[in-house]
Amino acid sequence: SEQSTEEKRKQHQKELAVSMNEAAKERLALLKGKKEDQKVRKSTVSYRSTNLIPREPEISDLKIFVDRKYETLILPIYGMPVPFHISMIKNISQSVEGDYTYLRINFFHPGSSIGKSDGVFPNPDAVFLKEVTYRSTNTKEPGELSAPSSNLNTAFRLIKEVQKKFKTREAEEKEKEDLVKQDTLIVSNNKSNPKLKDLYIRPNIVQKRINGTLEAHTNGFRYTSVRGDKVDILYNNIKNAFFQPCEGEMIILLHFHLRHAIMFGKKKHIDVQFYTEVGEITTDLGKHQHMHDRDDLSAEQAERELRHKLTSAFKSFTEKVETMTKHQIEFDTPFRELGFPGAPFRSTVLLQPTSGCVVNLTEWPPYVIVLDEVELVHFERVQFHLKNFDMVFVFKDYSRKTSMINAIPMQMLDHVKEWLNSCDIRYSEGVQSLNWAKVMKTIIDDPDGFFDQGGWSFLDPDSDAENEEEENEDSEDDGAYAPTDEELGSEEESEDYSEGDSEASDSEYSE
């Protein structure tokens, strides 16, 4: 029967492979028409007309002047005051050598690394200034109030100040630029609204975590903290809602995975979670009663009752919300028995499948993969002598970065395959780690060529010779990790060859 389930799985996977390649071809054909525009760096003009230039004595005296109102630096160049907007200044440095103070200003220019996202200059053929250095003496002439270099010191301080202000403002605008405007929450004053009290929110609104109340209204949830901060989550923005009970966990939680990010605490968030602790996560050993385990029994009993009470409170809340929204919001509960350990980020956590996702919600940051968005799953480093393997999710949107779960124990391989197969998701396996960024780029650059050569079948270990060559090309120069013979030898000797094994093999030979 073992053989037949494996055979069935293979058969199913072959069918999935064909349908997947077809669907991907169609999808890419539709996307062909849409091309992204390259972003041009916004030209920042300091002064629209000459009347706006400040009439300050420093400017006519050809000193450096920082105009805070227009965020502009006015520099004397060849006997002319020339304005530069603060966004063109890359960095500044100041040094004192002997009797002189030097101020050096470096500018952004085409060819300097502005950063990937900042696009190109509006007119890159203009003449750009790369850097200027000013020198001023530190010695006071008789009758002067302060040394000439004090102008440079003041300028240095002010430029830093204006630059900091400008950068924070720009960062905030950047956070907000691709925010999708949400509808307004319609607050219903009905006393019977589903409500949960004493919940913490993750990510935190402020540094210190504070609790609050989550209430369901006409078209969304509102979380109000004890301080009075409000976070609104609208039903039509919730892509997936999860309810994780506290069996085997130290917290009980509701988690929302959103379609479009929302802003709170000056940052954008796509995952918002409300949780409450069950029992004590930390135990205060200084408390007197812990010295004598007199009341541990009653504490355990109390914790059991609390767990039960919380589970029923959360459950009734989710049921009321489902009824109230006519099942527009449905809460998924992770299947703990299907869970498997892995490390999507830094630490190993329990990843649990739900009916349409695979999630880890207990640790922060959370990990949520929606299976409808997954094209295929590839297992890497599948070799009998290794203790664990990695799992890579390739998304239907090829421009999206692949997601990876590391260090899944080898004995879970069949378990994971069985689950993916039951979800109709195509999987493949290989012994090497591929450079996915490069693979995806190759596909995006020439999707037709990729599918003409058999598409994703290059991942199969038993694919044609031609495809195998292609795979080798992919994986040879991508810095794939291939252990050397020495490493393998030492690992095998230590793990696989114990004394008992050698005796057994001797007796076999004698027989």
C-alpha positions as CSV (number, residue, x, y, z in Angstrom):
1,S,0.0,0.0,0.0
2,E,3.0,2.3,0.6
3,Q,4.0,2.0,-3.0
4,S,0.5,2.7,-4.2
5,T,0.1,6.0,-2.2
6,E,3.5,7.1,-3.5
7,E,2.5,6.1,-7.1
8,K,-0.8,7.9,-6.7
9,R,1.0,11.0,-5.5
10,K,3.4,10.9,-8.5
11,Q,0.5,10.5,-11.0
12,H,-1.4,13.4,-9.5
13,Q,1.7,15.6,-9.5
14,K,2.3,14.8,-13.3
15,E,-1.3,16.0,-14.0
16,L,-0.7,19.1,-11.9
17,A,2.5,19.9,-13.7
18,V,0.8,20.0,-17.1
19,S,-2.1,22.1,-15.9
20,M,0.3,24.5,-14.1
21,N,2.4,25.2,-17.1
22,E,-0.7,25.8,-19.2
23,A,-2.2,28.2,-16.6
24,A,1.2,30.1,-16.3
25,K,1.4,30.5,-20.1
26,E,-2.0,32.1,-20.2
27,R,-1.3,34.3,-17.3
28,L,1.9,35.7,-18.8
29,A,0.2,36.3,-22.1
30,L,-2.3,38.5,-20.4
31,L,0.4,40.4,-18.5
32,K,2.4,41.2,-21.6
33,G,0.6,44.4,-22.4
34,K,1.3,46.0,-19.0
35,K,4.7,47.5,-18.7
36,E,6.0,49.4,-15.7
37,D,7.2,53.0,-16.1
38,Q,10.5,53.9,-14.7
39,K,10.2,56.5,-12.0
40,V,11.8,59.8,-12.8
41,R,13.4,61.6,-9.8
42,K,11.1,64.5,-8.9
43,S,12.9,67.7,-9.8
44,T,12.9,69.9,-6.6
45,V,13.0,73.6,-7.4
46,S,14.1,75.8,-4.6
47,Y,12.7,79.1,-5.8
48,R,10.1,79.6,-8.6
49,S,11.2,83.2,-9.1
50,T,14.1,85.5,-8.0
51,N,11.8,87.5,-5.7
52,L,11.6,84.5,-3.4
53,I,15.3,84.5,-2.6
54,P,15.8,85.9,0.9
55,R,17.3,89.4,1.1
56,E,19.8,88.6,3.8
57,P,23.1,90.4,4.3
58,E,25.0,87.1,4.4
59,I,23.9,86.4,0.8
60,S,25.2,89.8,-0.5
61,D,28.4,89.3,1.5
62,L,28.9,86.0,-0.3
63,K,28.6,83.9,2.8
64,I,27.1,80.4,3.0
65,F,23.4,80.8,3.9
66,V,20.9,78.1,4.9
67,D,17.3,79.0,4.1
68,R,15.1,76.8,6.3
69,K,11.8,77.9,4.9
70,Y,12.6,76.6,1.4
71,E,15.0,73.9,2.6
72,T,17.7,75.4,0.4
73,L,21.4,76.0,0.8
74,I,22.8,79.2,-0.9
75,L,26.5,78.8,-1.7
76,P,28.8,81.5,-3.1
77,I,30.3,80.1,-6.4
78,Y,32.6,82.3,-8.5
79,G,31.3,85.4,-6.8
80,M,27.6,84.5,-7.3
81,P,25.1,83.2,-4.7
82,V,23.8,79.9,-6.1
83,P,20.8,78.0,-4.5
84,F,20.9,74.2,-4.1
85,H,17.9,72.3,-2.8
86,I,18.7,70.1,0.3
87,S,17.6,67.0,-1.6
88,M,20.7,67.4,-3.9
89,I,23.1,67.2,-1.0
90,K,24.5,63.7,-0.4
91,N,26.6,64.4,2.7
92,I,28.8,67.1,4.3
93,S,31.9,67.0,6.4
94,Q,33.8,69.5,8.5
95,S,37.5,69.4,9.5
96,V,39.8,71.8,11.2
97,E,43.5,71.9,10.1
98,G,45.8,74.4,11.8
99,D,44.4,77.9,11.4
100,Y,41.7,76.9,8.9
101,T,38.3,75.2,9.0
102,Y,37.2,73.3,5.9
103,L,33.6,72.5,5.0
104,R,33.2,69.9,2.2
105,I,29.8,69.3,0.5
106,N,29.2,66.3,-1.7
107,F,26.2,66.4,-4.1
108,F,24.1,63.7,-5.8
109,H,24.8,63.4,-9.5
110,P,24.1,60.9,-12.2
111,G,26.4,58.0,-11.7
112,S,26.5,58.4,-7.9
113,S,24.5,55.7,-6.2
114,I,21.2,57.2,-5.3
115,G,19.7,53.9,-4.3
116,K,17.7,51.6,-6.5
117,S,14.3,53.1,-5.9
118,D,15.1,56.7,-6.6
119,G,14.9,56.4,-10.4
120,V,16.7,58.7,-12.8
121,F,17.4,62.5,-13.0
122,P,15.0,64.6,-15.0
123,N,17.7,66.0,-17.2
124,P,20.8,63.9,-16.8
125,D,22.6,65.8,-19.7
126,A,23.0,69.0,-17.6
127,V,26.3,69.8,-16.0
128,F,26.4,68.6,-12.4
129,L,28.5,69.7,-9.5
130,K,30.0,66.8,-7.6
131,E,31.6,68.5,-4.6
132,V,32.7,71.9,-3.2
133,T,35.0,72.7,-0.4
134,Y,35.1,76.0,1.5
135,R,38.0,77.2,3.6
136,S,37.8,79.8,6.3
137,T,40.3,81.1,8.8
138,N,40.0,80.5,12.6
139,T,41.9,83.6,13.6
140,K,40.0,86.8,14.5
141,E,41.1,90.1,13.0
142,P,41.1,93.1,15.3
143,G,37.6,94.6,15.6
144,E,35.8,91.4,14.4
145,L,33.2,89.9,16.7
146,S,33.9,86.3,15.7
147,A,36.3,84.3,13.6
148,P,35.3,84.0,9.9
149,S,35.1,80.2,10.3
150,S,32.0,80.6,12.6
151,N,29.9,81.0,9.4
152,L,31.0,77.5,8.3
153,N,30.3,76.0,11.8
154,T,26.8,77.5,11.8
155,A,26.2,76.4,8.2
156,F,27.3,72.8,9.1
157,R,24.9,72.7,12.0
158,L,22.0,74.1,10.0
159,I,22.5,71.9,6.9
160,K,22.5,68.8,9.1
161,E,19.3,70.0,10.8
162,V,17.4,70.8,7.5
163,Q,18.6,67.5,6.0
164,K,17.3,65.5,8.9
165,K,13.9,67.2,8.7
166,F,13.7,66.7,5.0
167,K,14.7,63.0,5.2
168,T,12.1,62.2,7.9
169,R,9.4,64.0,5.9
170,E,10.4,62.1,2.7
171,A,10.4,58.8,4.5
172,E,6.9,59.4,5.8
173,E,5.7,60.4,2.3
174,K,7.3,57.3,0.9
175,E,5.5,55.1,3.4
176,K,2.3,56.7,2.5
177,E,2.7,56.9,-1.3
178,D,1.4,53.4,-2.2
179,L,-1.2,53.3,0.6
180,V,-4.6,52.5,-0.7
181,K,-7.2,54.8,0.8
182,Q,-9.6,52.9,3.0
183,D,-13.3,53.5,3.4
184,T,-14.4,55.2,6.6
185,L,-15.5,53.0,9.4
186,I,-19.2,53.2,10.2
187,V,-19.5,53.0,13.9
188,S,-22.6,51.3,15.2
189,N,-23.7,52.2,18.7
190,N,-25.5,49.0,19.2
191,K,-24.8,47.6,22.7
192,S,-24.8,44.0,21.4
193,N,-21.8,44.5,19.1
194,P,-19.3,41.6,19.3
195,K,-16.6,42.8,21.6
196,L,-13.3,41.4,23.1
197,K,-11.6,43.1,26.0
198,D,-8.0,43.1,27.3
199,L,-6.3,42.4,24.0
200,Y,-2.8,43.3,23.1
201,I,-2.0,44.4,19.5
202,R,0.9,43.4,17.5
203,P,2.8,45.2,16.0
204,N,2.8,47.7,18.9
205,I,1.3,51.2,18.4
206,V,3.9,52.6,20.8
207,Q,7.1,51.3,22.3
208,K,5.4,49.8,25.3
209,R,2.7,47.3,24.7
210,I,-0.7,48.4,25.9
211,N,-4.0,46.6,25.9
212,G,-7.4,47.6,24.6
213,T,-10.7,46.5,23.2
214,L,-11.6,45.0,19.8
215,E,-15.2,45.7,18.7
216,A,-16.9,44.7,15.4
217,H,-18.9,47.5,13.8
218,T,-21.0,47.8,10.6
219,N,-18.2,47.6,8.1
220,G,-15.1,46.8,10.1
221,F,-13.3,46.3,13.4
222,R,-12.1,49.1,15.7
223,Y,-9.4,48.5,18.2
224,T,-9.3,51.1,21.0
225,S,-6.3,51.1,23.4
226,V,-6.6,52.2,27.0
227,R,-4.6,55.3,25.9
228,G,-7.2,56.1,23.3
229,D,-5.3,55.1,20.1
230,K,-7.6,53.8,17.5
231,V,-6.8,51.2,14.7
232,D,-9.6,50.5,12.2
233,I,-9.6,47.3,10.0
234,L,-12.3,47.2,7.4
235,Y,-13.9,43.9,6.4
236,N,-13.3,44.5,2.7
237,N,-9.6,44.9,3.4
238,I,-9.2,41.6,5.2
239,K,-7.8,38.9,2.9
240,N,-7.5,36.2,5.5
241,A,-8.7,36.0,9.1
242,F,-7.3,33.4,11.5
243,F,-8.3,32.3,15.0
244,Q,-5.7,30.3,16.8
245,P,-6.9,28.7,20.1
246,C,-4.6,28.2,23.0
247,E,-4.1,24.5,22.9
248,G,-0.4,23.9,23.3
249,E,0.3,27.7,23.0
250,M,0.9,30.4,25.6
251,I,-1.3,32.9,23.7
252,I,-4.7,32.9,22.1
253,L,-5.0,35.2,19.1
254,L,-7.0,36.6,16.2
255,H,-4.8,37.5,13.2
256,F,-5.8,39.5,10.1
257,H,-3.7,39.3,6.9
258,L,-4.7,42.4,4.8
259,R,-5.1,43.1,1.1
260,H,-3.6,46.6,1.4
261,A,-1.3,47.8,4.2
262,I,-2.7,50.2,6.8
263,M,-0.7,52.9,8.7
264,F,-0.4,53.1,12.4
265,G,2.6,53.9,14.6
266,K,4.1,55.7,11.6
267,K,4.6,52.5,9.7
268,K,2.7,50.4,7.2
269,H,1.5,47.0,8.3
270,I,0.0,44.1,6.3
271,D,-0.4,41.8,9.2
272,V,-2.2,42.8,12.4
273,Q,-2.8,40.6,15.4
274,F,-4.8,40.8,18.6
275,Y,-3.8,38.4,21.4
276,T,-4.0,37.7,25.0
277,E,-1.7,35.7,27.2
278,V,-2.9,32.4,28.8
279,G,-1.2,31.8,32.2
280,E,2.2,33.2,33.0
281,I,4.7,33.3,30.2
282,T,7.3,34.3,32.7
283,T,7.3,33.1,36.3
284,D,8.4,35.5,39.0
285,L,10.6,33.4,41.3
286,G,10.8,36.1,43.8
287,K,7.1,35.7,44.7
288,H,6.9,34.0,48.1
289,Q,4.4,31.3,47.2
290,H,6.7,29.8,44.6
291,M,9.2,28.9,47.3
292,H,6.8,26.3,48.6
293,D,4.8,24.6,45.8
294,R,1.7,24.7,48.0
295,D,-0.6,26.3,45.5
296,D,0.7,24.9,42.2
297,L,-2.2,22.6,42.0
298,S,-4.7,25.4,42.3
299,A,-2.7,27.6,39.9
300,E,-2.8,24.8,37.3
301,Q,-6.6,24.4,37.9
302,A,-7.0,28.2,37.5
303,E,-5.0,28.2,34.3
304,R,-7.1,25.4,32.9
305,E,-10.3,27.3,33.7
306,L,-8.9,30.5,32.2
307,R,-7.9,28.7,29.0
308,H,-11.4,27.3,28.7
309,K,-13.0,30.7,29.4
310,L,-10.8,32.5,26.9
311,T,-11.4,29.9,24.2
312,S,-15.1,30.1,24.5
313,A,-15.0,34.0,24.6
314,F,-12.9,34.1,21.4
315,K,-15.0,31.4,19.7
316,S,-18.3,33.2,20.4
317,F,-16.8,36.5,19.2
318,T,-15.7,34.9,15.9
319,E,-19.1,33.2,15.4
320,K,-20.9,36.4,16.0
321,V,-18.7,38.3,13.6
322,E,-19.2,35.6,10.9
323,T,-23.0,35.8,11.3
324,M,-23.0,39.6,11.4
325,T,-20.9,39.9,8.2
326,K,-23.0,37.2,6.5
327,H,-19.8,35.1,6.2
328,Q,-17.9,37.8,4.4
329,I,-15.3,37.3,7.2
330,E,-14.6,33.7,7.9
331,F,-12.0,32.7,10.6
332,D,-9.6,29.9,9.7
333,T,-8.1,27.8,12.4
334,P,-4.7,26.2,11.9
335,F,-4.6,22.4,11.9
336,R,-2.1,21.7,14.6
337,E,-1.7,18.0,13.8
338,L,-0.6,18.9,10.2
339,G,2.1,21.2,11.6
340,F,5.8,20.8,10.9
341,P,8.9,22.6,12.3
342,G,10.8,25.0,10.1
343,A,12.7,28.4,10.1
344,P,11.0,31.0,7.8
345,F,13.0,33.7,9.5
346,R,15.7,33.4,12.2
347,S,14.2,30.9,14.6
348,T,12.6,27.5,14.2
349,V,8.8,27.7,14.7
350,L,5.8,25.4,14.2
351,L,4.3,26.1,10.8
352,Q,0.7,25.1,10.6
353,P,-1.5,24.6,7.5
354,T,-5.0,26.1,7.5
355,S,-7.6,25.4,4.9
356,G,-6.1,27.9,2.4
357,C,-2.7,29.0,3.9
358,V,0.3,27.9,5.8
359,V,1.0,30.1,8.8
360,N,3.0,30.7,11.9
361,L,1.3,33.3,14.0
362,T,2.7,32.8,17.5
363,E,6.2,34.2,16.9
364,W,6.6,37.7,15.5
365,P,7.2,38.5,12.6
366,P,4.3,36.3,11.5
367,Y,4.6,34.1,8.4
368,V,1.5,33.8,6.1
369,I,1.6,32.1,2.7
370,V,-1.7,32.1,0.8
371,L,-1.8,28.8,-1.2
372,D,-3.9,30.3,-4.0
373,E,-1.0,32.6,-4.8
374,V,1.5,29.8,-5.0
375,E,2.6,28.4,-8.4
376,L,4.7,25.5,-7.1
377,V,6.8,24.4,-4.2
378,H,10.4,23.2,-4.6
379,F,12.3,21.1,-2.0
380,E,16.0,21.8,-1.9
381,R,18.9,19.8,-0.4
382,V,16.9,16.6,-0.4
383,Q,19.7,14.1,0.3
384,F,19.6,11.0,2.5
385,H,22.6,11.9,4.6
386,L,21.3,15.4,5.5
387,K,19.2,16.0,8.6
388,N,16.9,18.6,7.1
389,F,15.7,20.2,3.8
390,D,14.5,23.6,2.6
391,M,11.2,24.4,1.0
392,V,10.8,27.3,-1.5
393,F,7.4,28.8,-2.5
394,V,7.3,30.2,-6.0
395,F,4.4,32.6,-6.5
396,K,2.2,33.0,-9.5
397,D,3.3,36.6,-9.7
398,Y,6.8,36.0,-11.0
399,S,8.0,39.5,-10.0
400,R,7.3,38.6,-6.3
401,K,10.3,37.4,-4.4
402,T,10.2,33.6,-3.6
403,S,9.6,32.7,0.0
404,M,11.7,30.0,1.8
405,I,11.4,27.9,4.9
406,N,14.7,26.5,6.1
407,A,15.7,23.5,8.1
408,I,12.6,21.3,8.0
409,P,13.5,17.9,9.5
410,M,14.0,15.2,6.8
411,Q,11.4,12.8,8.4
412,M,8.7,15.4,7.7
413,L,9.3,15.2,3.9
414,D,6.5,12.7,3.2
415,H,4.2,14.5,5.6
416,V,4.7,17.8,3.8
417,K,4.3,16.2,0.3
418,E,1.1,14.5,1.3
419,W,-0.4,17.8,2.5
420,L,0.7,19.7,-0.6
421,N,-0.7,16.9,-2.8
422,S,-4.0,17.1,-1.0
423,C,-4.1,20.8,-1.7
424,D,-3.5,20.3,-5.4
425,I,-0.1,22.1,-5.3
426,R,2.7,21.0,-7.6
427,Y,6.0,20.2,-5.9
428,S,9.4,19.1,-7.1
429,E,12.6,18.3,-5.3
430,G,16.4,18.6,-6.0
431,V,19.7,18.1,-4.2
432,Q,21.0,21.6,-4.8
433,S,20.0,25.1,-3.7
434,L,19.2,27.3,-6.6
435,N,19.7,31.0,-6.9
436,W,16.0,31.9,-7.2
437,A,16.5,35.6,-7.8
438,K,18.5,34.7,-11.0
439,V,16.0,31.9,-12.0
440,M,13.0,34.2,-11.7
441,K,14.8,37.0,-13.6
442,T,15.6,34.6,-16.5
443,I,11.9,33.6,-16.6
444,I,10.6,37.2,-16.5
445,D,13.0,38.3,-19.2
446,D,11.9,35.6,-21.7
447,P,8.7,33.8,-20.5
448,D,8.0,32.4,-24.0
449,G,11.4,30.8,-24.3
450,F,11.1,29.4,-20.8
451,F,7.8,27.6,-21.5
452,D,8.9,26.5,-25.0
453,Q,11.7,24.6,-23.3
454,G,9.3,22.8,-21.1
455,G,8.7,25.4,-18.4
456,W,9.0,24.3,-14.8
457,S,9.8,20.7,-15.8
458,F,13.5,21.7,-15.5
459,L,13.1,21.2,-11.7
460,D,12.3,17.5,-12.0
461,P,15.1,15.2,-11.3
462,D,14.1,12.8,-14.1
463,S,13.6,15.5,-16.8
464,D,15.2,15.2,-20.2
465,A,18.9,15.5,-20.7
466,E,18.4,18.8,-22.4
467,N,16.5,20.3,-19.5
468,E,19.1,18.8,-17.1
469,E,21.8,20.7,-18.8
470,E,19.8,23.9,-18.5
471,E,19.4,23.2,-14.8
472,N,23.1,22.6,-14.3
473,E,23.8,25.9,-16.0
474,D,21.4,27.6,-13.6
475,S,22.8,26.0,-10.5
476,E,26.5,26.0,-11.4
477,D,27.2,29.7,-11.4
478,D,24.7,30.7,-8.7
479,G,26.9,30.0,-5.8
480,A,24.9,26.8,-5.0
481,Y,26.2,25.1,-1.9
482,A,27.7,21.7,-2.8
483,P,29.4,20.0,0.1
484,T,32.9,18.7,-0.6
485,D,33.8,15.0,-0.4
486,E,35.8,15.6,2.8
487,E,32.8,17.2,4.5
488,L,30.5,14.5,3.4
489,G,32.9,11.8,4.4
490,S,33.3,13.2,7.9
491,E,29.6,13.6,8.3
492,E,28.8,10.1,7.1
493,E,31.5,8.5,9.3
494,S,30.3,10.2,12.3
495,E,26.6,9.6,11.8
496,D,26.1,6.5,9.7
497,Y,28.9,4.2,10.5
498,S,28.8,3.0,14.0
499,E,30.5,-0.1,15.3
500,G,27.3,-2.1,15.2
501,D,26.9,-1.5,11.5
502,S,30.4,-2.9,10.6
503,E,29.7,-6.1,12.6
504,A,26.4,-6.6,10.9
505,S,28.0,-6.1,7.5
506,D,30.8,-8.7,8.4
507,S,28.3,-11.3,9.3
508,E,26.3,-10.7,6.1
509,Y,29.5,-11.2,4.0
510,S,30.3,-14.5,5.9
511,E,26.8,-15.8,5.2
